[in-house]
Amino acid sequence: MKQKFEKYQQIQLAKALPEYHFQSGDAATIVEILSDGNGKNGYVLEFFDCEGDTLKVITVAEDFIAFPPKHGVVNFRPYKAA
């Protein structure tokens, strides 16, 4: 059975979002789940810096997000907005 993404769950990007300077594997939190009425969901993601300040809030399709690996390592990297 496929796991379900839930509101306020931490996820990782499955694909890079270069227009926002985010890389595959970057962590975000789902803050809203949107439905197109045809069974496909979109997700509003909030990205935070290591001090808890919001970097960006972005809406993506489900294929842009993934569950973090069970024994994954969190990695911090510098973020430079455009």
N, C-alpha and C positions, 0 to 999 in steps of 0.2 A: 504494500500500500504506500502510495506517495505521501510524503510529509506535506503538511500545509503551513504556509507562511502565515504568521499572525501579527497583529498590531503590537507595537513596542518590542518586537523581537529584533535582536541584533543579527545582521546578515553580512555577507561580504559580496563585493561586486564580482560577477562572473565574467564581465566584459569591461574593458576600459571605457571611460567617458572623457576622452582627451579634450573635448570642448570645455569641460569644467575642471580639467587637470586632476582627474581621479584615475587611478590605475586598477586593473583587475586585482582582486584580493583586498582592496581597501574596505574598511568596516563602516557600516552605517546602521541606523535604526529605522525600522518601518514605523512611520507615524500616521499613515492612512492607507487603506486598501480601497481601490476603485474598481468597479466592475463595468464592463461594456454591455452587460445584459446577454451576452452570447457565451458566457462561461470563461471569458478571458479576463484576467485581472491586471491592473496597473498598480504600482506601489509608489507612494510618496516617501522618499528617503530623506533623513536628516543626517548630515555629516558633521561630526564634532572634531575640534582639535583636542590635544591632550589636557587642556585646562577646562574642557567642558563647554567651550563657546561654539556656537553654530558657525560652520563654514559655509554650507549651502543646503538648500532644500530643493530636491529634484524629483520629478516624476519619471519612472521608468517602467518598461514592460517586464513581465515576469522572467523572461530569458536573460535579463541583466543581473539577476540576483541569485545567490546560492547560500545554502546553509554553511556556516563555518565548519571546518573539519573538527572531528571530535577531539583530537589531541593536537590542535593547531597552535602555532606560536604567533602571538601578536607582535607586529613590527611597526615601529614608529618611523615616519619619514617626514622630511620637510614638505610643506605644502605652500605653493605660491599661486595665488589667484591671478587671473589675467588682469 
